[in-house]
Each structure stands twice: as C-alpha cells, then as structure tokens.
Amino acid sequence: MELRIATDADLPQLAAWNRELIEDERADNPMTPAQLELRMRGWLGGEYVAGIFEERGVPVAYALFRHDEGGVYLRQFFVSRVQRRRGVGREAFALFRARCVPPGASLALDVLIQNERGLAFWRAVGMREHATGFRLP
C-alpha cells in the first residue's frame, strides 16, 4: 500500500467518498457532492491535508487530517466500500500513523455515536474513548 498527498485532481473522488462516509455514519449532512467538493477544496486550501491510500495504483481509502497543538486531528477516514473486510482499513491506518503522526504526538478523532461499525473499527485498532459530546437537535 502506498500513501500520497491528494491534489485538486482528486477532489471529485474525495467528495464522492465523503458522501459515502456521511451515509455510512448516518450523519445529518444534506450536502450534495458538488457542495462536498467545494468544502473539501476549502479544507485542502487551509489547514487540512488529505492522504490517499492506493493499492497497485488504485485508490482504496483516504484520510483527512491536520496537525494541531501536540498532535494530529483525523477529521475523516474512509475505506472504499468494495475494499472493506480485507484488512485495508487496518493497513491504511497503520501507514497513516507511521507517516503522518510524529513520534510521541497524540492522535484524536471523533466518531458519531450511531456509527457502530466505525466505533468497532477504531476500538479494534487500539483507539480508546476520551470524551462524550452532547447537543440539542
């Protein structure tokens, strides 16, 4: 598996994957693929970096992250639906940690409470719950 930094040419794929991520986590985000692409462009033009994981030149996953005080915040991590249940997520996350998280730095991410598969994945790769958030509808 290889990891490369996304370019503007990757924006349509990132937006499509982001739409699938929103569906998978059952988030209440009504944005269209075009809106998601525009938002992704803004993030990549700012403090975020997107890494695309490829197997034999085929994109299979992505991570959207930023470096902040003392660590890394992983905003989005997504494995293509057709690549799941084959160890791709574990391998991509291990590569992400090795290449994008400096030694001794913390790594933080958020998972929606209704995203059972996401919660199970993060626990399986060694992440532990740190806080619980609340909001009014």
Contacts in CASP RR format, 6 or more apart in sequence:
PFRMAT RR
TARGET T0000
AUTHOR 0000-0000-0000
METHOD contacts of the structure
MODEL  1
MELRIATDADLPQLAAWNRELIEDERADNPMTPAQLELRMRGWLGGEYVA
GIFEERGVPVAYALFRHDEGGVYLRQFFVSRVQRRRGVGREAFALFRARC
VPPGASLALDVLIQNERGLAFWRAVGMREHATGFRLP
1 53 0 8 1.000
1 54 0 8 1.000
1 55 0 8 1.000
1 60 0 8 1.000
1 88 0 8 1.000
1 91 0 8 1.000
1 92 0 8 1.000
1 95 0 8 1.000
2 53 0 8 1.000
2 54 0 8 1.000
2 55 0 8 1.000
2 57 0 8 1.000
3 51 0 8 1.000
3 52 0 8 1.000
3 53 0 8 1.000
3 54 0 8 1.000
3 92 0 8 1.000
3 95 0 8 1.000
3 96 0 8 1.000
3 99 0 8 1.000
3 100 0 8 1.000
4 51 0 8 1.000
4 52 0 8 1.000
4 54 0 8 1.000
5 49 0 8 1.000
5 50 0 8 1.000
5 51 0 8 1.000
5 52 0 8 1.000
6 14 0 8 1.000
6 44 0 8 1.000
6 49 0 8 1.000
6 50 0 8 1.000
6 51 0 8 1.000
6 52 0 8 1.000
6 62 0 8 1.000
8 41 0 8 1.000
8 44 0 8 1.000
10 50 0 8 1.000
10 52 0 8 1.000
10 59 0 8 1.000
11 37 0 8 1.000
11 40 0 8 1.000
11 41 0 8 1.000
11 44 0 8 1.000
12 33 0 8 1.000
12 37 0 8 1.000
13 52 0 8 1.000
13 59 0 8 1.000
14 37 0 8 1.000
14 40 0 8 1.000
14 50 0 8 1.000
14 52 0 8 1.000
14 62 0 8 1.000
14 64 0 8 1.000
15 33 0 8 1.000
15 34 0 8 1.000
15 36 0 8 1.000
15 37 0 8 1.000
15 40 0 8 1.000
16 33 0 8 1.000
17 62 0 8 1.000
17 78 0 8 1.000
17 80 0 8 1.000
18 36 0 8 1.000
18 40 0 8 1.000
18 76 0 8 1.000
18 78 0 8 1.000
19 31 0 8 1.000
19 33 0 8 1.000
19 36 0 8 1.000
20 78 0 8 1.000
20 81 0 8 1.000
21 76 0 8 1.000
21 78 0 8 1.000
22 29 0 8 1.000
22 31 0 8 1.000
22 36 0 8 1.000
24 78 0 8 1.000
24 81 0 8 1.000
24 115 0 8 1.000
24 117 0 8 1.000
25 111 0 8 1.000
25 112 0 8 1.000
25 114 0 8 1.000
25 115 0 8 1.000
25 118 0 8 1.000
26 112 0 8 1.000
26 114 0 8 1.000
26 115 0 8 1.000
27 112 0 8 1.000
31 39 0 8 1.000
40 50 0 8 1.000
40 64 0 8 1.000
43 50 0 8 1.000
43 64 0 8 1.000
43 75 0 8 1.000
44 50 0 8 1.000
47 66 0 8 1.000
47 67 0 8 1.000
48 64 0 8 1.000
48 65 0 8 1.000
48 66 0 8 1.000
48 75 0 8 1.000
49 64 0 8 1.000
49 65 0 8 1.000
49 66 0 8 1.000
49 100 0 8 1.000
50 62 0 8 1.000
50 63 0 8 1.000
50 64 0 8 1.000
50 65 0 8 1.000
51 62 0 8 1.000
51 63 0 8 1.000
51 64 0 8 1.000
51 65 0 8 1.000
51 96 0 8 1.000
51 100 0 8 1.000
52 59 0 8 1.000
52 61 0 8 1.000
52 62 0 8 1.000
53 59 0 8 1.000
53 60 0 8 1.000
53 61 0 8 1.000
53 62 0 8 1.000
53 63 0 8 1.000
53 88 0 8 1.000
53 91 0 8 1.000
53 92 0 8 1.000
53 95 0 8 1.000
53 96 0 8 1.000
54 60 0 8 1.000
55 83 0 8 1.000
55 88 0 8 1.000
59 80 0 8 1.000
60 79 0 8 1.000
60 80 0 8 1.000
60 83 0 8 1.000
60 88 0 8 1.000
60 92 0 8 1.000
61 77 0 8 1.000
61 78 0 8 1.000
61 79 0 8 1.000
61 80 0 8 1.000
61 83 0 8 1.000
61 88 0 8 1.000
61 89 0 8 1.000
61 92 0 8 1.000
62 76 0 8 1.000
62 77 0 8 1.000
62 78 0 8 1.000
63 74 0 8 1.000
63 76 0 8 1.000
63 77 0 8 1.000
63 92 0 8 1.000
63 96 0 8 1.000
63 100 0 8 1.000
64 74 0 8 1.000
64 75 0 8 1.000
64 76 0 8 1.000
64 77 0 8 1.000
65 72 0 8 1.000
65 73 0 8 1.000
65 74 0 8 1.000
65 75 0 8 1.000
65 96 0 8 1.000
65 100 0 8 1.000
66 72 0 8 1.000
66 73 0 8 1.000
66 75 0 8 1.000
67 73 0 8 1.000
70 105 0 8 1.000
70 106 0 8 1.000
71 101 0 8 1.000
71 102 0 8 1.000
71 105 0 8 1.000
71 106 0 8 1.000
71 107 0 8 1.000
71 108 0 8 1.000
72 100 0 8 1.000
72 101 0 8 1.000
72 102 0 8 1.000
72 105 0 8 1.000
72 106 0 8 1.000
72 107 0 8 1.000
72 108 0 8 1.000
73 108 0 8 1.000
73 109 0 8 1.000
74 96 0 8 1.000
74 107 0 8 1.000
74 108 0 8 1.000
74 109 0 8 1.000
75 109 0 8 1.000
77 92 0 8 1.000
77 93 0 8 1.000
77 96 0 8 1.000
77 109 0 8 1.000
79 88 0 8 1.000
79 89 0 8 1.000
79 92 0 8 1.000
80 88 0 8 1.000
83 89 0 8 1.000
89 121 0 8 1.000
90 124 0 8 1.000
90 125 0 8 1.000
93 125 0 8 1.000
94 125 0 8 1.000
97 107 0 8 1.000
101 107 0 8 1.000
107 127 0 8 1.000
108 130 0 8 1.000
109 122 0 8 1.000
109 127 0 8 1.000
111 118 0 8 1.000
111 119 0 8 1.000
111 122 0 8 1.000
113 119 0 8 1.000
END
